[in-house]
């Protein structure tokens, strides 16, 4: 059998685990929780604590219903916000405090339903108010009423149509091309990323360095084409594999070094397709396999599309851009 066939056989040998956690505490109902604590029903949270119903957020504390947020505290129902405190129902806001129902606001305090403001206080729907009037108007609202919240969003939408807004959202970045980036440097075509440096084509990643084509990876260095693979160094084509060095084509594993084509392994070195090799034989055999994969156009992630579910999902894909990358199954 070929390497690809053997590797796919290993992928199908065991059920795939349903929850992934790395160095997390008291977060039983969180998936892809990394170095986090007390997180509930959250997905892809990193360095977070006391976060509920969160998705892909980093260094957030005491927040709920947040998505793509970083360094936020005591925030609720926010999306793509950075460094905010006690800010609710906001989107693309940075370093705001006590701000509600606002969008694309930076360094604002006590703003309500505002869009595109910078360093403003006590504004309602982009109009200035005195502190007393602001507190009177906002304090009289019963924000627990869903119908009232919808009225507020509708009114903010009217403000959006008149206010200037950023087309690209970057906070504390340098020499970057992409959107929704925070604290990044030298990144090209990266999206929804935090604290990445010298990376390209990274999506939903944070803390990566010198890496390309990664999705949902965390503190990876010199890595390529990997998915949900945190804390790796000099690794390629990993899936759900953590804390590994100098390895390729590994899945559902951790703490590997110099492993190739391994699945469901832990603390192993010099293994190919889950079998041990001497150091000399390992490098010789890996070179042979890689040469064969490159010659056959298989030195990529295509070999992971192996299950019936994945085949059916790809067969029904309607996006032409994705169809162009689908291998023959």
C-alpha atoms as one frame of an Amber mdcrd trajectory, in Angstrom:
protein
   0.000   0.000   0.000   1.076   3.604  -0.535   1.835   6.059   2.256  -1.446
   7.898   1.630  -3.490   4.693   1.885  -1.714   3.639   5.075  -2.150   7.086
   6.585  -5.857   7.155   5.771  -6.256   3.722   7.301  -4.809   5.086  10.556
  -7.151   8.067  10.418 -10.166   5.756  10.280  -8.968   3.283  12.904 -10.358
   5.164  15.915 -13.224   7.564  16.565 -12.162  11.193  16.479 -12.394  12.903
  19.849 -15.168  15.426  20.245 -13.513  17.986  22.543 -10.013  19.416  22.329
  -8.354  21.134  25.286  -4.748  22.136  25.884  -3.555  23.148  29.364  -7.042
  24.300  30.377  -8.874  24.046  33.695 -12.535  23.579  34.591 -13.705  23.983
  31.004 -15.382  20.646  30.371 -17.889  22.055  27.895 -15.411  24.107  25.873
 -13.850  22.923  22.631 -10.378  23.964  21.491  -9.745  25.715  24.784  -6.045
  26.549  25.155  -4.498  27.765  28.397  -7.920  28.871  29.613  -9.883  28.529
  32.842 -13.558  28.357  33.799 -14.893  28.620  30.256 -18.299  27.224  29.389
 -19.736  26.367  26.001 -16.956  28.253  24.274 -15.008  27.394  21.143 -11.423
  28.327  20.298 -10.636  30.397  23.374  -7.051  31.206  24.308  -5.795  32.574
  27.636  -9.418  33.226  28.606 -10.990  33.027  32.039 -14.646  32.979  33.073
 -15.889  33.239  29.493 -19.322  31.890  28.578 -20.642  31.267  25.077 -17.506
  32.684  23.472 -15.920  31.925  20.138 -12.375  32.497  18.992 -11.290  35.031
  21.570  -7.986  35.661  23.344  -7.107  37.012  26.795 -10.705  37.844  27.674
 -12.024  37.744  31.245 -15.553  37.636  32.652 -17.242  37.942  29.245 -20.174
  36.224  27.575 -21.485  35.840  24.036 -18.320  37.217  22.436 -16.779  36.436
  19.047 -13.289  37.387  17.804 -12.517  39.547  20.838  -9.141  40.154  22.467
  -8.152  41.683  25.823 -11.769  42.412  26.752 -13.193  42.385  30.259 -16.781
  42.316  31.505 -18.167  42.515  27.959 -21.276  40.928  26.515 -22.467  40.189
  22.983 -19.504  41.821  21.251 -17.851  40.938  17.938 -14.346  41.879  16.765
 -13.648  44.108  19.772 -10.226  44.794  21.284  -9.281  46.078  24.733 -12.834
  46.967  25.777 -14.238  47.120  29.299 -17.913  46.790  30.275 -18.913  47.198
  26.646 -22.014  45.390  25.365 -23.646  44.755  21.975 -20.718  46.308  20.088
 -18.823  45.487  16.903 -15.344  46.500  15.706 -14.721  48.703  18.727 -11.341
  49.171  20.411 -10.372  50.474  23.853 -13.916  51.528  24.708 -15.434  51.664
  28.191 -19.101  51.528  29.204 -20.172  51.646  25.580 -23.371  50.072  24.245
 -24.760  49.135  20.810 -21.901  50.878  19.020 -19.827  50.053  15.964 -16.390
  51.092  14.724 -15.676  53.303  17.755 -12.201  53.789  19.223 -11.205  55.076
  22.669 -14.755  56.065  23.540 -16.494  56.129  26.916 -20.198  56.141  27.722
 -21.391  56.044  24.127 -24.687  54.523  23.041 -25.677  53.476  19.533 -22.735
  55.315  18.001 -20.817  54.641  14.795 -17.349  55.734  13.721 -16.503  57.911
  16.734 -13.009  58.559  18.101 -12.209  59.650  21.680 -15.757  60.719  22.490
 -17.779  60.666  25.706 -21.472  60.775  26.453 -22.846  60.422  22.931 -26.146
  58.835  21.901 -26.515  57.904  18.239 -23.504  60.129  17.488 -25.007  63.197
  19.193 -23.323  64.715  22.279 -25.127  64.856  25.623 -24.255  66.126  29.052
 -23.307  63.477  31.587 -26.571  63.965  33.445 -28.752  63.739  30.333 -26.832
  60.759  29.018 -27.277  58.806  32.245 -30.941  59.808  32.390 -31.737  58.613
  28.862 -29.698  55.422  28.951 -30.652  54.553  32.531 -34.351  54.639  31.670
 -34.023  51.851  29.065 -34.955  48.267  29.899 -32.306  46.505  27.814 -33.574
  43.090  28.878 -36.391  43.548  26.363 -35.458  41.940  23.065 -37.921  44.106
  21.136 -36.284  47.252  22.507 -32.812  46.005  21.586 -34.012  45.429  18.042
 -35.353  48.986  17.874 -31.951  50.246  19.022 -30.119  48.203  16.380 -32.475
  49.501  13.696 -31.839  53.080  14.750 -28.090  52.481  14.792 -28.342  51.134
  11.266 -29.716  54.489  10.200 -26.671  56.127  11.822 -24.350  53.715   9.975
 -25.681  54.870   6.616 -24.532  58.420   7.351 -21.313  57.824   9.288 -17.874
  57.119   7.807 -16.590  53.659   8.700 -13.334  51.814   8.266 -13.144  49.300
   5.449 -10.295  47.422   7.147 -10.112  46.885  10.897  -6.646  46.672  12.412
  -5.552  47.630  15.920  -1.895  48.086  16.891  -0.579  46.479  13.707   2.427
  47.165  11.507   2.899  46.342   7.827  -0.140  44.049   7.615  -2.635  43.238
   4.875  -5.864  41.665   6.108  -8.903  42.358   8.242  -9.771  42.086  11.934
  -6.140  41.994  13.055  -4.828  43.024  16.451  -1.240  43.377  17.654   0.155
  41.851  14.453   3.274  42.649  12.431   4.378  41.739   8.932   1.315  39.666
   8.076  -0.085  39.196   4.567  -3.658  38.140   3.759  -4.393  37.216   7.363
  -7.833  37.472   8.920  -9.229  37.370  12.462  -5.772  37.160  13.990  -4.106
  38.308  17.193  -0.407  38.742  17.976   0.892  37.129  14.771   4.218  38.090
  13.202   5.629  37.441   9.722   2.783  35.164   8.671   0.730  34.797   5.519
  -2.668  33.258   4.823  -3.457  32.700   8.498  -7.136  32.561   9.491  -8.379
  32.618  13.085  -4.836  32.321  14.443  -2.945  33.998  17.244   0.585  34.100
  18.526   2.026  32.557  15.354   5.447  33.379  13.900   6.940  32.742  10.450
   4.063  30.489   9.409   1.798  30.139   6.372  -1.592  28.642   5.513  -2.739
  27.969   9.071  -6.301  27.815  10.380  -7.175  27.969  14.087  -3.563  27.592
  15.217  -1.983  29.123  18.299   1.667  29.971  19.046   2.966  28.022  16.075
   6.398  28.807  14.675   7.695  27.950  11.206   4.650  25.829  10.426   2.748
  25.286   7.183  -0.710  24.039   6.180  -2.069  22.987   9.559  -5.509  23.070
  11.167  -6.287  23.386  14.879  -2.675  22.658  15.737  -1.338  24.827  18.605
   2.139  25.105  20.121   4.035  23.449  17.267   7.467  24.204  15.814   8.675
  23.461  12.273   5.722  21.244  11.410   3.669  20.798   8.244   0.266  19.304
   7.425  -0.944  18.767  10.993  -4.541  18.255  12.117  -5.569  18.511  15.786
  -1.979  17.952  16.859  -0.274  19.883  19.678   3.160  20.677  21.068   5.173
  18.904  18.371   8.520  19.578  16.702   9.856  18.719  13.251   6.895  16.544
  12.266   4.587  16.218   9.257   1.246  14.587   8.411   0.295  13.924  12.031
  -3.239  13.946  13.415  -4.888  13.769  16.843  -1.495  13.565  18.528   0.699
  15.590  20.868   4.251  15.899  22.102   5.812  14.345  19.015   9.272  14.979
  17.640  10.477  13.841  14.227   7.324  11.904  13.409   5.764  11.433   9.984
   2.277  10.168   9.168   1.376   9.363  12.761  -2.111   9.316  14.289  -3.247
   9.137  17.951   0.278   9.110  19.387   1.739  10.870  22.424   5.354  11.469
  23.454   6.947   9.668  20.524  10.040  10.282  18.413  11.256   8.861  15.094
   7.975   7.180  14.131   6.514   6.723  10.645   2.897   5.585  10.316   2.936
   4.845  14.069   5.915   2.513  13.760   9.287   3.218  15.449  12.455   3.693
  13.383  16.081   4.279  14.186  17.210   7.861  13.667  19.158   7.022  10.518
  16.400   4.894   8.986  13.773   7.508   9.872  15.339  10.323   7.884  16.120
   8.024   4.957  12.558   6.692   4.746  10.963  10.143   5.209  13.021  11.510
   2.327  11.778   8.658   0.120   8.133   9.189   1.065   8.312  12.949   0.567
   9.887  12.546  -2.859   7.075  10.176  -3.856   4.371  12.523  -2.516   5.833
  15.513  -4.337   6.122  13.570  -7.588   2.467  12.488  -7.339   1.192  15.932
  -6.344   0.154  14.639  -2.906   2.432  16.708  -0.673  -0.530  18.610   0.755
  -3.618  18.192   2.946  -5.636  16.209   0.399  -4.934  12.914   2.156  -7.044
  14.028   5.128 -10.268  13.941   3.062 -10.968  10.328   3.796 -14.294   9.810
   5.612 -17.666   9.310   3.946 -18.884  12.485   5.625 -16.078  14.549   4.127
 -16.588  13.037   0.680 -20.298  13.844   0.779 -19.641  17.344   2.089 -17.164
  18.120  -0.669 -19.362  16.562  -3.342 -22.144  18.986  -2.418 -19.892  22.059
  -2.193 -21.274  24.923  -4.289 -18.558  27.544  -3.839 -16.579  27.608  -7.087
 -13.416  28.801  -5.317 -13.537  25.779  -3.018 -14.518  23.395  -5.802 -11.295
  24.268  -7.621  -9.260  22.899  -4.682 -11.206  19.687  -4.108  -9.172  16.546
  -4.862 -10.537  13.626  -6.841 -12.021  11.274  -4.278
